[in-house]
Amino acid sequence: MPENQDVIKTHFAKVVDKYAEWAVFQAGNVCKDIRWFMPSPGETLLDVCCGPGTLSFAASPLVLESIGIDLVSEMIEKANELKEEQQVKNAKFVVGNAEKMPFKDGQFDLVVCANAFHHLSHPEKVLEEMMRVCRRGGKVGVIDIFAPPDEDQRKQFDEIEMARDESHGHSLDEHEYHELFLHAGLKDIRDWKADYRVNLTTWAGIAGLQMNSDVYRRLKSLLLESGVAAGFDPQDESNGDVSILRRNLYISGLKA
Ligand SMILES: C[S@@+](CC[C@H](N)C(=O)[O-])C[C@H]1O[C@@H](n2cnc3c(N)ncnc32)[C@H](O)[C@@H]1O
């Protein structure tokens, strides 16, 4: 099994409930996320690295059907539990590796991966696989955090991300995402960036960190030391918490 996948499995099996709580809370924003890819009612969506299925659920009123795939069986169980709770009829979930997916060539109209590329040891392999299962003329897209372009700042960025979640692999910067999409042969590439702020306690909590644990304290001190340079813009809150800036890149292209 490639490098990071054991760590990913252990991490996400441990935080599945916390992660799903946050994802359900974020559902309104995820609806906006999926709309950026302009899904159509007759289309089929593949939600790559689907976690608890948030993107699939947001897309369910907008598409014919969706399939979510994730490496972690606990995430897929959670997605199926939420599917029952929310009575979603047109979403399915399967356990599998995004590097080699059990789908036919050209099976989907829209193939999107949200919040997961930074975990991947081989993002180019996953993008290639996303292209394979997308039909000609269909859309392939990624939503994810992205690194600052400067090499030192990127190291600090990845160090902070790793301090929070050891399954964080490596973040690409905006230019590298474009190169990756171009190299994969995608056409009409377009992107958009969206910023939001989150409190450190919430952000750390989703990753399973207890406030005032040693790991939490290390994360906080790293953020206060190098968070400005790494683009997190840490700000003291009146309640003693710290708020940080998160920047997401949305990028999509058409399969020619
Ligand atoms: C931060 S979560 C994002 C989940 C969901 N896409 C969302 O936006 O809420 C990252 C997910 O990627 C999954 N993942 C990481 N590497 C994977 C791989 N190679 N194949 C399939 N899933 C993977 C993890 O199991 C985890 O559920």
The ligand as a Tripos MOL2 file, in Angstrom:
@<TRIPOS>MOLECULE
LIG
   27    29     1     0     0
SMALL
NO_CHARGES

@<TRIPOS>ATOM
      1 C1        -10.8660   15.7790    4.4240 C.3       1 LIG1
      2 S1        -11.7930   14.3660    3.9130 S.3       1 LIG1
      3 C2        -12.8770   15.0680    2.6740 C.3       1 LIG1
      4 C3        -14.1730   14.3260    2.5760 C.3       1 LIG1
      5 C4        -15.2150   14.9490    1.6550 C.3       1 LIG1
      6 N1        -14.7650   14.9690    0.2750 N.3       1 LIG1
      7 C5        -15.5800   16.3320    2.1210 C.2       1 LIG1
      8 O1        -15.3010   17.2960    1.4150 O.co2     1 LIG1
      9 O2        -16.1420   16.4520    3.2230 O.co2     1 LIG1
     10 C6        -10.6520   13.4690    2.9190 C.3       1 LIG1
     11 C7        -11.1820   12.1220    2.5130 C.3       1 LIG1
     12 O3        -10.3330   11.5920    1.5020 O.3       1 LIG1
     13 C8        -10.3030   10.1770    1.6580 C.3       1 LIG1
     14 N2         -9.1650    9.6390    0.9100 N.ar      1 LIG1
     15 C9         -7.8630    9.9560    1.0510 C.ar      1 LIG1
     16 N3         -7.1050    9.2740    0.1680 N.ar      1 LIG1
     17 C10        -7.9570    8.5160   -0.5650 C.ar      1 LIG1
     18 C11        -7.7960    7.6020   -1.6500 C.ar      1 LIG1
     19 N4         -6.5880    7.3200   -2.1600 N.pl3     1 LIG1
     20 N5         -8.8820    7.0250   -2.1660 N.ar      1 LIG1
     21 C12       -10.1210    7.2960   -1.6810 C.ar      1 LIG1
     22 N6        -10.3320    8.1290   -0.6500 N.ar      1 LIG1
     23 C13        -9.2740    8.7410   -0.0970 C.ar      1 LIG1
     24 C14       -10.2280   10.0180    3.1670 C.3       1 LIG1
     25 O4        -10.5720    8.7310    3.5800 O.3       1 LIG1
     26 C15       -11.2020   11.1000    3.6370 C.3       1 LIG1
     27 O5        -12.4990   10.5980    3.8150 O.3       1 LIG1
@<TRIPOS>BOND
     1     1     2 1
     2     2     3 1
     3     2    10 1
     4     3     4 1
     5     4     5 1
     6     5     6 1
     7     5     7 1
     8     7     8 2
     9     7     9 1
    10    10    11 1
    11    11    12 1
    12    11    26 1
    13    12    13 1
    14    13    14 1
    15    13    24 1
    16    14    15 ar
    17    14    23 ar
    18    15    16 ar
    19    16    17 ar
    20    17    18 ar
    21    17    23 ar
    22    18    19 1
    23    18    20 ar
    24    20    21 ar
    25    21    22 ar
    26    22    23 ar
    27    24    25 1
    28    24    26 1
    29    26    27 1
@<TRIPOS>SUBSTRUCTURE
     1 LIG1         1 GROUP 0 **** ****
